[in-house]
């Protein structure tokens, strides 16, 4: 978006990340909220939601001048509700202006009448008074026309000039009354916040008093320029936390409507079990798109001071519960262990396992869930931490087709596409094959880079050549850059790709199909694990070749 001249109080279109331009108003930020360093930006409160964020000035456009353009390219229901909220705001603002104009005229009439009683008035003064009253009436009439015509007004003036004239207040010094800058909620928005920082207060339980809002809490969207945290504690600091009577922790986005107008969040209560590298990003995107999510994590330190919650409690209080854990053992323990998922399953309850496990494990879990009257769907995801954070995962689903449809808004929030593969077990098999290919390719990349090094060739030149050929891909470039920079911060744990290779080899054994490439790659990863690389990124397999 082009840079424009904007001021406090202006109505604008704001572009945030991958979301479509959204209508908002430039307002004063909370006192304790610091302005980001770098490029010039404004604090924008968006209509139709309770979202607000710092937006760079080049990502802003005047509302009126670009209204028709934006309406043509955005057709979502939520988007239209936001536009309706803007128009309602303009009507109210215009009504206040008209009331103010009438009151001003009445005051002037009273003053003139008082003066006339105290002294004789000349004919010229009477004519001036008449002309002044006529101008007031004319201005009021023109104001009504501008409100009804909206941005479709045509004339010789530039769009920016028209936008300035249609601003709900005159340009100049900001109004002293901060209440004038508050955007009224549309009828579709639930009253979840009394002010910009109200959503960051802890909600009380029977035994817990309300705590004061932490002045350092930021609305979730304010931190989108930063890499989302992977731990539960960091998520809770950015989102509204509600303590349920059951003791499970319910997280709800500060806004109750989806920012992306193309996604209408389901009204079903969503649960999520597991907040590792993948789970944290998935939960964040569910929240951003307007879902209400109850979470649980098996590792206590990732829950901060909030202990005592169980998978059974989450399942019993939610309509659909997702789970994403590390391996077959963890998946079974989650369902069959003490206070596990199975204890919370009742007829109609839905369970979606997003873990990458073998077909036998997922089939066993499906059987026990269905035996209790529950519904089951497997939905492992292809991707890494960054794709999870960006909501760009690929979802492979199998099992209950009706449940797959019920998860539509959730899958849209967390991924760029999803596949339904039929009966339970098919998604597990396909996921293992995908990760087998990926893991083998990563081992080959590491092998090529080390061979280049020992033969005196430039590793960077090798990468440049590969990036210009048929093998060029984001995966290739990112993993090679990791190796060249010696940065093995986990985006996909090495121990998990080795686990998937092992399970893929077992899948081949079960059907007497040879997997020699995967078997060779698996040995290299096992060597890397012996060198204490398990908790590094899969690209750390490189170190198995240099030791």
Buried (B, 14 or more C-beta within 10 A) or exposed (E): BEEBEBBBBBBBBBBBEEBBBBBBBBBBBBEEBEEEEEEEBBBBBBBBBBBBBBBBBBBBBBBBBBBEBBEEEBEBBBBBBBBBBBBBBBEEBBEEBBEEBEEEBEEBEEEBEEEEEEEEBEEEEEEEBEEEBEEBEEEBEEBEEBBEEBBEBEEEEEBBEBBBEBBBBEEEEBEEEEEBBBBEBBEBBEEBBEEBBEBBBBBEEEEEEEEEBEEEBBBBBBBBEEEBBBBBBBBBBBBBBBBBEBBBBBBBBBBBBBBBBBBBBBEBBBBBBBBBBBBBBBBBBBBBBBBBBBBBBBEEEBBBEBEEBBBBBBBBBBBBBBBBBBBBEBBBBBBBBEEBBBBBBEEEBBBBBBBBBBBBBBBBBBEBBBEBEBBBBBBBBBBBBBBBBBBBBBBBBBBBEEBBEBBEBBBBBBBBEBBBBEEBBBBBBBBBBBBBBBBBBBBBBBBBBBEBBEEEEEBEEBBEEBEEEEEEEEBBEBBBEBBBEEEBEBBBBBBBBBBBBBBBBBBBEEEEEEBEBBBBBBEBBEBBBEBEBBEBBBBBBBBBBEE
